Amino acid sequence: MKRILFFISFIFSTFILSNLKAEDNIIPIRFSPDLKITIDGKNNEWPKTIPFSIESFTQVREGNWPGLDAFGVKVWMLFDKENIYLFSRFTSQTPMENPYTLSNINKGDCLELFLGFHKKRKISYSDRDFHIGIALSSGKPKTWIWNLSKELKGETIVFAKIQNGYTLEARIPLSNLDITEVKEGDLLWIDFAVNKQLDKKEKPIRMVWSGNTGGERNPSVWGNSFITGKEELFLKPYILMPSGFTVGRDHRIYIYYKGLPWKGIVKFTKELMFETDSEGGITIGYDPNTMQKLSVTIDYTEYSRKLERFSEEGYSLKSVPPKNIKVNQLGYLPGEKKEFILTDNEEILSSKEFSILSEDGSSVYKGKLTGPFVDSATGDTNYYGDFSSFTKTGKYQITVTDFEPSYTFEISPNIMKSLFYTTMRSYYLQRCGIKIDDRISKVQYGPCHLDDGYLRENKSRHIDTTGGWHDAGDYGKYIPSAGSTLANLLLLYEMFPSKFKKFKLDIPESENSIPDILDELKYELDWMLKMQDKNGGVYHKVNTYDFPGPIPPQDDKDIRLIYEIGTPDTAIFAGTMAMASRVYKAIDQKYSATLREAALKATSFLIKNKGQTFWPMNDKTGAYQTGDVKDELFWAFAEVYRITEDKKYYKLAMENQPRFLDFNPIGWDDFSGLAILALLKS
């Protein structure tokens, strides 16, 4: 048995050691079960540890970095059973300054720590991932844990001034993260970010150790490490450098050996060599022709690392270039006014004549441009072409001498029909919780988010909140945007019911007797009903702590949180349910009664909590918050008054009536227009 255990131990040790050669960039985190360290802004009592360097151009994510002389950071980290220890040395010519508090501290000078305690890489936050911030400012230290929405407790943080900057030393109890202890061999996912205001006239800079272009907030790009107390792992050679290099820019490389900065020669070619400084580092202006690989010789053994050229291509946006001739991309109705715009800022127009070409390239219409006119909003020099008299259906392009032809456009009496059909089907393609294999759009994805969700403030409690639509740009499901969307579409149906009786959207429910638009809206209404608590209040949203990466919905596997009950959410829910109850009454009386009951239950919650406003947290996903809740309450009580004719709801609606001049278009942040319409129809 002892032999077997020895063999397993040998294999494990060999695996760890083989993955920590100098050519690798995995940095182990020191673990000492019973540390005795005085937190004084110095690291004199620290055992040997390997630092994380944030001192290279390719680690800049925002702002203008003048170079290492102006700003840079090195961070050392270790654990005992119950605490995280940090020591940071900042090179900075400007003092620490951070007037912000709580969740806003990363708007000022701030050090951020990202930690994930799990075995496999995650693509979004779980309950074992944490984002911690320490404000860099004089006076009492300010801290924040973003995913737990609270400040640190029991921490000790000390800043100290040094010759070319300052240091930070901190002890953070693991109890802040609801972690009782760490132990030898625990895997860790880690990243660091630092924000610094170097010049008040310019945007603050943000530098990140591992993650890319804001992606440090996504666990999928954090670096991997492990917690260990094995002394031999800290005595090995380490070549520490950024993951990529940009031509001609400053980058910092360190060599550590026996847990200390190494003094020696770093060689790129026979002719190009650098001697490390007192910190074991060199600063290079990267040249891809001579710096493809570096090597060092330590104790008669050569260690080498390849230098990867950083490509900015991955961060560029691909877009369809605008053309000088601008047409309505949807198309034109045959009998409507038809115009296009020619932009000529270069003043190259030689003739004001334009032509319309058919699909075979033949000219079918000629006209004259008017202008030039200067657009007051853009400053563009524009000419306008009117071809309203041309009514023949088909697909065309517009040409003007000296300019590229326009994009193809269509003249057809059905362009609005296709627009509505395509737009309405997008809701079906956003459905959550089912398999989508759509023959029309070719959109495909598997069943997703089948475990929605767990209360944010009590993750042991599960409430079925499956179904509904994904939001416009992410996989979250939000009451404000859901209510606003449903209200607009319910109003559309209510105004033109005959238009939708036979209008097919080619969705799974198309063969039943209910108009397809109402079938689709019911899918979202059913989800909203699940978001109502027994007390009548309505939860704000369902989503992960932070947005996942660019993945299909079925791969979004992290815990989905149900965010707190909100006053605006409850009011929006009440208005939506009351409105839907009225619309569905002629279609499905039983379902209409369910919607009515939910609306009344929500208004009871609002009345019981009159004078109180509940605002849910948002963490890192969409925040649908408005300045006040008057317009939501105005609409909620107006809609309930319309279905009940109970004067108490009219009175409550008028108590929340905003000033008429404040009315905005109907949207998730202003429901006043819907409220007025409900009262006028009552």
C-alpha positions in Angstrom: 0.0 0.0 0.0 2.9 2.4 0.9 4.5 1.7 -2.5 1.2 2.6 -4.2 0.9 5.8 -2.3 4.5 6.6 -2.9 4.0 6.0 -6.7 0.9 8.2 -6.8 2.7 10.9 -4.9 5.7 10.6 -7.3 3.5 10.8 -10.4 1.6 13.9 -8.9 4.9 15.6 -8.1 6.4 14.8 -11.4 3.3 16.2 -13.2 3.4 19.4 -11.2 7.1 19.9 -11.7 7.0 19.1 -15.4 4.4 21.8 -15.8 6.5 24.5 -14.1 9.5 24.6 -16.4 11.0 28.1 -17.0 9.3 28.2 -20.4 5.9 28.1 -18.8 4.1 31.1 -17.3 2.1 29.3 -14.5 2.9 31.0 -11.3 2.3 29.0 -8.1 0.7 30.8 -5.1 2.5 30.3 -1.8 0.6 28.5 1.0 1.8 28.7 4.6 -0.8 27.3 7.0 0.3 29.5 10.0 1.7 32.7 8.8 2.9 35.4 11.2 3.2 38.6 9.1 3.0 42.2 10.4 0.9 44.2 7.9 3.1 47.4 7.7 3.4 48.2 4.0 6.6 46.1 3.7 7.2 42.5 2.7 10.2 41.9 4.9 8.5 38.9 6.7 7.2 37.3 3.5 8.4 33.8 2.5 9.8 33.5 -1.1 7.0 34.1 -3.6 6.9 34.8 -7.4 5.4 38.1 -8.4 2.8 39.0 -11.0 4.0 41.9 -13.3 1.7 44.5 -14.9 4.3 46.6 -16.5 4.0 46.1 -20.3 2.3 47.9 -23.2 0.2 44.8 -24.2 -1.3 44.8 -20.7 -2.9 48.3 -21.2 -6.6 48.0 -21.8 -7.8 51.6 -21.6 -6.1 55.0 -21.7 -2.7 56.3 -22.7 0.2 54.6 -21.0 3.4 56.8 -21.1 5.6 53.9 -20.1 7.1 52.1 -17.2 8.7 55.2 -15.7 5.2 56.7 -15.3 3.3 53.7 -14.0 3.6 50.0 -13.4 2.7 47.4 -10.8 4.0 44.2 -9.3 1.8 42.0 -7.1 2.9 39.2 -4.7 0.2 36.9 -3.2 0.1 34.1 -0.7 -2.4 32.3 1.5 -2.6 30.8 5.0 -5.6 28.7 6.0 -7.9 31.6 6.6 -6.5 34.6 4.8 -5.4 36.1 1.5 -2.2 38.2 1.6 -1.3 40.8 -1.0 1.7 43.0 -1.4 1.9 45.4 -4.3 4.6 47.8 -5.4 3.4 50.7 -7.6 5.8 52.7 -9.7 4.0 56.1 -10.0 4.9 59.8 -10.2 1.4 60.8 -9.2 -0.2 60.4 -5.8 -3.0 57.9 -5.0 -6.5 59.5 -5.5 -9.9 57.9 -5.3 -13.0 59.9 -4.2 -15.4 57.1 -5.0 -17.0 54.6 -2.6 -18.7 51.1 -2.7 -19.2 49.7 -6.2 -17.8 52.8 -7.8 -14.3 52.5 -6.4 -12.9 51.2 -9.7 -13.7 54.5 -11.3 -10.7 56.0 -9.4 -7.2 54.6 -8.6 -7.9 51.0 -7.7 -6.3 47.6 -7.5 -8.7 44.7 -8.5 -8.3 41.0 -7.7 -10.2 38.3 -9.6 -10.3 34.9 -8.0 -11.9 31.6 -9.0 -11.8 28.6 -6.7 -12.6 25.6 -9.0 -11.0 22.9 -10.9 -12.1 23.8 -14.5 -12.0 27.0 -16.4 -15.4 28.8 -16.3 -16.9 30.9 -19.0 -18.9 33.1 -16.6 -19.1 33.8 -12.9 -20.2 31.0 -10.5 -20.6 31.3 -6.7 -16.9 30.4 -6.4 -15.7 33.4 -8.5 -14.9 36.7 -6.8 -14.1 40.3 -7.9 -12.5 42.3 -5.1 -11.3 45.9 -5.2 -9.1 48.1 -3.0 -9.2 51.8 -3.6 -5.8 53.4 -3.8 -6.2 56.6 -1.7 -5.1 58.1 1.6 -7.2 57.8 4.7 -9.3 54.9 5.6 -9.0 52.1 3.0 -12.1 51.6 0.9 -13.0 48.1 -0.5 -15.7 46.3 -2.4 -16.6 42.8 -3.5 -18.7 43.3 -6.7 -20.3 39.9 -7.0 -21.3 39.9 -3.3 -22.2 43.6 -3.2 -20.5 44.3 0.0 -17.4 45.8 1.6 -14.6 43.6 3.1 -14.8 43.0 6.8 -11.9 42.2 9.2 -9.3 43.2 6.6 -6.0 45.0 7.4 -4.6 47.3 4.7 -1.6 49.5 4.9 -0.1 51.9 2.3 3.5 53.1 2.4 5.4 55.7 0.4 8.6 54.6 -1.3 11.1 56.5 -3.5 9.4 56.1 -6.8 5.8 55.3 -5.8 4.1 53.5 -3.0 3.3 50.0 -1.7 0.2 48.3 -0.5 0.1 45.3 1.9 -3.2 43.6 2.9 -4.6 40.7 4.8 -8.1 39.7 3.7 -10.0 37.0 5.7 -11.4 34.3 3.4 -14.6 34.5 5.4 -15.5 37.5 3.2 -15.9 35.1 0.4 -17.8 32.4 2.4 -14.8 30.2 2.1 -13.8 28.5 5.3 -10.2 27.6 4.3 -7.8 26.8 1.5 -5.4 23.9 1.4 -2.4 22.5 -0.3 -3.0 21.7 -4.0 -6.2 23.8 -4.5 -6.5 25.0 -8.1 -6.9 28.7 -8.6 -7.9 31.0 -11.4 -6.6 34.5 -11.1 -6.3 37.9 -12.6 -5.3 41.4 -11.5 -6.3 44.9 -12.8 -5.2 48.3 -11.8 -6.7 51.7 -12.6 -4.7 54.9 -12.4 -5.4 58.6 -13.2 -2.1 59.9 -14.5 -3.4 63.1 -16.0 -6.7 64.7 -15.0 -7.0 66.0 -18.6 -6.9 62.4 -19.9 -8.9 59.2 -19.4 -7.5 57.0 -16.6 -5.4 54.0 -17.7 -6.4 50.5 -17.0 -3.9 47.7 -17.0 -4.6 44.0 -16.6 -2.2 41.0 -15.9 -4.0 38.4 -18.1 -7.5 39.2 -19.4 -8.0 40.9 -22.7 -9.8 44.2 -23.5 -12.3 44.2 -20.6 -12.4 40.4 -20.6 -10.7 40.2 -17.3 -14.2 40.4 -15.8 -14.9 37.1 -17.6 -13.3 34.0 -15.8 -12.6 32.4 -19.2 -9.5 34.6 -19.7 -8.1 34.5 -16.1 -4.7 32.8 -15.6 -4.4 29.4 -14.0 -2.4 28.7 -10.8 -2.5 26.5 -7.8 -1.9 26.9 -4.0 1.2 25.1 -2.7 3.6 25.1 0.2 6.2 23.0 -1.6 9.4 25.0 -1.2 11.1 23.5 -4.2 8.5 24.9 -6.6 9.5 28.5 -5.6 13.2 27.8 -6.1 12.9 26.8 -9.7 13.7 29.3 -12.6 10.8 31.4 -13.8 10.7 33.6 -16.9 7.9 36.1 -16.3 6.6 38.1 -19.3 3.4 39.2 -20.9 1.5 36.9 -23.2 2.1 39.1 -26.3 4.3 41.9 -27.5 3.7 45.0 -29.7 6.4 46.3 -32.0 8.4 49.2 -30.7 6.6 49.4 -27.3 7.9 48.9 -23.8 7.6 45.4 -22.2 9.0 44.2 -19.0 10.5 40.7 -18.5 11.7 39.1 -15.2 13.9 36.2 -14.4 13.4 34.6 -10.9 15.5 31.9 -9.4 15.5 30.4 -5.9 12.6 32.7 -5.2 14.6 35.9 -5.8 15.4 38.2 -8.8 18.1 36.6 -10.9 21.2 38.5 -12.0 22.6 37.5 -15.4 22.4 37.8 -19.2 19.2 37.4 -21.3 20.1 36.5 -24.8 17.9 36.9 -28.0 20.6 36.5 -30.6 24.4 36.3 -30.6 24.5 40.0 -31.0 21.5 41.0 -28.9 21.9 40.5 -25.2 20.6 42.3 -22.0 21.8 42.1 -18.4 19.1 41.9 -15.8 18.8 44.8 -13.3 18.6 44.5 -9.5 15.0 43.4 -9.7 15.9 40.5 -12.1 14.3 42.4 -15.0 14.9 43.8 -18.4 12.8 46.4 -20.4 12.7 45.8 -24.1 11.2 47.7 -27.1 10.0 44.7 -29.0 11.5 43.9 -32.5 9.9 40.7 -34.1 12.9 40.3 -36.4 15.5 39.9 -33.6 13.3 38.9 -30.6 11.6 35.8 -31.6 13.0 33.8 -28.6 14.9 34.6 -25.5 17.1 32.3 -23.4 19.0 32.3 -20.1 21.6 29.9 -18.8 21.2 29.1 -15.1 23.4 26.6 -13.3 24.7 25.3 -16.7 21.1 24.7 -17.9 19.5 26.7 -20.7 15.9 27.9 -20.4 14.0 29.6 -23.2 10.7 31.2 -24.1 9.2 32.2 -27.4 7.9 35.8 -27.7 4.5 36.0 -29.4 3.7 39.1 -31.4 0.5 40.7 -30.2 -2.2 40.9 -32.9 -4.7 43.7 -32.6 -6.8 42.1 -35.3 -8.8 40.2 -32.7 -10.1 43.4 -31.2 -11.1 45.3 -34.4 -14.7 45.6 -35.5 -15.8 44.4 -38.8 -18.4 46.6 -40.5 -20.1 47.1 -43.8 -18.6 50.3 -45.2 -21.0 53.1 -45.8 -21.5 54.2 -49.4 -21.8 57.8 -50.6 -25.2 56.9 -52.1 -27.5 56.1 -49.3 -30.9 54.4 -49.9 -33.6 53.0 -47.6 -32.2 49.5 -46.9 -35.7 48.2 -46.2 -36.9 49.4 -49.6 -39.7 51.6 -50.8 -43.5 51.2 -51.2 -44.4 51.9 -54.9 -46.7 54.8 -54.2 -44.8 56.5 -51.4 -42.3 59.4 -51.6 -38.9 58.0 -52.6 -35.6 59.7 -51.9 -31.9 58.9 -51.6 -29.0 60.9 -50.3 -25.6 61.4 -51.9 -22.8 62.6 -49.6 -20.0 64.5 -51.3 -17.6 65.8 -48.6 -14.7 65.5 -51.1 -16.5 67.7 -53.6 -15.9 65.4 -56.5 -19.4 65.5 -58.0 -19.2 66.4 -61.7 -22.8 65.8 -62.8 -26.1 66.0 -60.9 -27.7 63.4 -63.1 -28.5 60.0 -61.5 -29.8 56.8 -62.9 -31.7 53.8 -61.6 -30.5 50.4 -62.9 -32.5 47.2 -62.9 -31.0 43.8 -62.0 -29.8 43.2 -65.6 -27.9 46.6 -65.5 -30.2 48.5 -67.8 -31.2 52.1 -67.0 -34.9 52.3 -66.2 -35.1 55.9 -64.7 -33.1 59.1 -64.8 -33.4 62.2 -62.5 -31.6 65.3 -61.2 -30.0 65.8 -57.8 -30.8 68.9 -55.7 -28.3 70.6 -53.5 -25.7 70.8 -52.0 -27.0 71.1 -48.5 -25.0 71.0 -45.3 -26.5 68.6 -42.7 -26.5 70.5 -39.4 -26.2 67.3 -37.3 -23.3 65.6 -39.1 -21.7 68.5 -41.1 -21.9 66.3 -44.3 -22.4 68.0 -47.7 -25.4 66.2 -49.1 -27.4 66.1 -52.4 -30.9 64.7 -52.6 -32.4 62.6 -55.3 -36.2 62.2 -55.7 -37.6 59.3 -57.7 -41.1 59.2 -56.3 -42.6 59.0 -59.8 -40.9 55.7 -60.5 -43.3 53.0 -59.2 -42.3 49.8 -60.9 -41.7 46.9 -58.5 -38.3 45.2 -58.5 -34.8 45.3 -57.2 -32.6 48.2 -58.3 -29.4 50.2 -57.8 -28.8 54.0 -58.1 -25.7 55.3 -59.9 -24.1 58.7 -60.1 -21.0 59.5 -62.1 -17.7 59.4 -60.0 -19.4 57.4 -57.2 -19.8 53.7 -56.4 -23.3 52.4 -57.1 -25.7 52.2 -54.1 -26.5 49.0 -52.3 -29.4 47.0 -53.9 -32.8 48.1 -52.7 -36.4 46.9 -53.5 -39.6 48.6 -54.5 -42.5 46.4 -53.4 -46.0 46.7 -51.7 -44.9 43.9 -49.3 -41.8 45.4 -47.7 -43.6 46.3 -44.5 -45.1 42.8 -44.3 -41.7 41.1 -44.6 -40.3 43.5 -42.0 -43.0 42.7 -39.4 -42.8 39.0 -40.1 -39.0 38.9 -39.7 -39.1 41.1 -36.6 -41.9 39.1 -34.8 -40.1 35.8 -35.6 -37.0 37.1 -33.8 -38.9 36.7 -30.5 -39.4 33.0 -31.3 -35.7 32.7 -32.0 -35.0 34.3 -28.6 -37.0 31.7 -26.7 -35.2 30.3 -23.7 -35.5 26.7 -22.4 -36.3 24.9 -25.6 -34.5 23.5 -28.7 -34.5 25.8 -31.7 -34.0 24.3 -35.1 -35.6 26.8 -37.5 -35.8 25.9 -41.1 -36.5 29.5 -42.2 -33.7 31.5 -40.5 -31.4 28.4 -40.1 -30.9 29.4 -36.4 -30.1 26.4 -34.3 -29.3 25.9 -30.6 -30.1 23.3 -27.9 -32.3 23.5 -24.8 -30.8 26.1 -22.5 -31.0 27.4 -18.9 -33.2 24.5 -17.7 -32.3 25.1 -14.1 -33.3 28.8 -13.8 -32.9 30.0 -11.1 -31.6 30.5 -7.6 -32.3 33.5 -5.3 -29.4 35.8 -5.3 -29.6 36.5 -1.6 -30.2 32.8 -0.8 -28.6 30.5 -3.3 -29.9 27.4 -1.7 -33.4 28.3 -2.7 -34.5 27.3 -6.2 -37.5 28.9 -8.0 -38.6 27.7 -11.4 -38.1 30.7 -13.7 -37.5 28.8 -16.9 -38.9 29.9 -20.3 -39.4 33.4 -21.6 -37.2 35.3 -24.1 -33.5 36.0 -23.9 -32.9 39.7 -23.8 -31.8 41.6 -26.9 -28.0 41.2 -26.5 -27.5 38.6 -23.8 -29.1 35.5 -22.2 -30.6 37.4 -19.2 -34.4 37.8 -18.7 -35.4 41.2 -17.4 -38.9 42.3 -16.2 -38.6 46.0 -17.4 -37.7 45.1 -21.0 -40.2 42.2 -21.0 -43.0 44.4 -19.8 -42.3 47.2 -22.2 -42.0 44.9 -25.2 -45.2 43.1 -24.3 -47.1 46.3 -23.7 -46.2 47.7 -27.1 -47.1 44.4 -28.9 -50.4 44.0 -27.0 -51.3 47.6 -27.9 -50.5 46.8 -31.5 -52.8 43.8 -31.5 -55.5 45.7 -29.6 -55.5 48.4 -32.2 -55.6 46.1 -35.3 -56.9 42.7 -34.2 -58.3 41.7 -37.6 -54.8 42.1 -39.1 -53.5 39.2 -37.0 -56.3 36.6 -37.2 -54.7 34.8 -40.1 -51.2 36.2 -40.0 -48.8 33.3 -39.6 -45.3 33.5 -38.0 -44.4 29.9 -38.7 -43.9 29.0 -35.1 -44.7 25.7 -33.4 -48.2 27.0 -32.3 -49.2 28.2 -35.7 -51.8 25.4 -36.3 -53.9 26.3 -33.3 -56.9 28.7 -33.4 -55.1 31.5 -31.5 -53.4 34.4 -33.5 -49.7 33.6 -33.7 -48.7 37.0 -32.2 -50.7 36.1 -29.0 -49.1 32.7 -28.9 -45.7 34.3 -29.0 -46.5 36.8 -26.4 -47.9 34.1 -24.1 -44.5 32.4 -24.0 -43.1 35.6 -22.4 -46.1 36.2 -20.2 -45.9 32.6 -18.8 -42.3 33.4 -17.7 -43.3 36.7 -16.1 -45.9 34.9 -14.0 -43.1 32.7 -12.6 -41.3 35.8 -11.5 -44.0 36.8 -9.0 -43.4 35.9 -5.3 -46.1 34.7 -3.0 -46.3 38.2 -1.4 -47.2 39.7 -4.8 -43.8 41.4 -5.4 -41.9 40.6 -8.6 -38.3 39.7 -9.0 -36.2 41.9 -11.2 -34.3 39.5 -13.5 -32.7 36.1 -14.0 -29.1 36.0 -15.2 -25.5 35.0 -14.3 -23.4 37.3 -12.1 -21.6 38.4 -15.2 -22.1 38.0 -19.0 -20.8 34.8 -20.5 -18.4 34.8 -23.4 -19.5 34.5 -27.0 -21.1 31.1 -26.6 -24.4 29.4 -27.7 -27.1 29.5 -25.0 -26.9 25.8 -24.2 -23.3 26.2 -23.2 -24.1 28.9 -20.6 -23.9 26.5 -17.6 -23.1 28.7 -14.7 -25.6 29.4 -11.9 -28.4 31.7 -12.9 -29.5 34.1 -10.2 -32.9 35.5 -9.5 -32.5 39.1 -8.5 -34.4 40.8 -5.7 -38.0 42.1 -5.8 -38.1 45.6 -7.2 -40.8 48.3 -6.9 -40.6 49.3 -10.6 -40.5 45.6 -11.6 -43.7 44.9 -9.6 -45.4 48.0 -11.1 -44.4 47.0 -14.7 -45.6 43.5 -14.0 -49.0 44.8 -12.8 -49.5 47.0 -15.8 -48.5 44.2 -18.2 -50.7 41.6 -16.6 -53.8 43.9 -16.5 -53.3 44.8 -20.1 -52.8 41.2 -21.2 -55.8 40.1 -19.2 -58.0 42.5 -21.2 -56.5 41.4 -24.5 -56.8 37.6 -23.9 -60.3 37.8 -22.4 -61.9 37.1 -25.8 -59.3 34.4 -26.6 -58.9 32.4 -23.4 -61.0 33.4 -20.4 -59.2 31.1 -18.0 -55.8 32.5 -18.9 -57.2 36.0 -18.8 -58.4 35.4 -15.2 -54.9 34.1 -14.2 -53.4 37.3 -15.6 -56.0 39.5 -13.8 -55.3 37.8 -10.5 -51.6 38.3 -10.9 -52.1 42.0 -11.6 -54.2 42.5 -8.5 -51.8 40.6 -6.4 -49.0 42.9 -7.6 -50.9 46.0 -6.9 -51.7 44.8 -3.4 -48.0 44.5 -2.8 -47.5 48.1 -4.1 -50.3 49.4 -1.9 -49.0 47.6 1.2 -45.5 49.0 0.7 -46.7 52.5 -0.3 -43.9 55.0 0.3 -41.2 52.4 0.1 -39.1 51.8 -3.0 -37.2 48.5 -3.4 -34.3 48.6 -5.8 -32.7 45.3 -6.7 -29.0 44.8 -7.2 -27.5 44.3 -10.7 -24.0 43.0 -10.4 -22.3 42.8 -13.8 -25.3 42.3 -16.1 -28.0 44.6 -17.5 -29.3 47.4 -15.2 -32.8 48.6 -16.0 -33.1 51.4 -13.5 -34.8 54.7 -13.7 -34.7 57.8 -11.6 -37.9 57.2 -9.8 -40.9 54.9 -10.1 -43.8 57.4 -10.6 -44.4 56.5 -14.3 -44.4 52.7 -13.5 -46.9 53.2 -10.7 -49.0 55.6 -12.8 -49.3 52.9 -15.5 -49.8 50.0 -13.1 -52.8 51.6 -11.3 -54.2 53.0 -14.5 -54.3 49.6 -16.2 -55.8 47.9 -13.1 -58.4 50.7 -12.9 -59.3 50.0 -16.5 -60.0 46.3 -15.9 -61.7 46.7 -12.5 -63.3 50.2 -12.7 -62.5 50.5 -9.0 -62.0 54.2 -8.1 -59.3 53.5 -5.6 -57.0 52.5 -8.4 -57.8 55.7 -10.3 -57.0 57.7 -7.2 -53.7 55.9 -6.8 -52.9 56.4 -10.5 -53.4 60.2 -10.2 -51.3 60.4 -7.1 -48.4 59.2 -9.3 -49.1 61.2 -12.4 -45.9 62.9 -13.6 -45.8 66.3 -15.1 -47.1 66.2 -18.7 -44.0 67.9 -20.1 -41.9 65.0 -18.9 -43.5 62.5 -21.2 -41.2 60.5 -23.4 -41.8 57.8 -26.1 -43.1 54.5 -24.6 -40.2 52.4 -23.4 -38.9 50.5 -20.4 -37.9 53.8 -18.6 -41.2 55.7 -19.2 -44.7 54.2 -19.2 -46.6 57.4 -18.8 -48.0 57.3 -22.3 -49.5 53.9 -21.7 -51.0 55.2 -18.5 -52.7 58.1 -20.2 -54.0 55.8 -22.9 -55.4 53.4 -20.3 -57.2 56.2 -18.5 -58.6 57.7 -21.7 -60.0 54.2 -22.7 -61.5 53.6 -19.2 
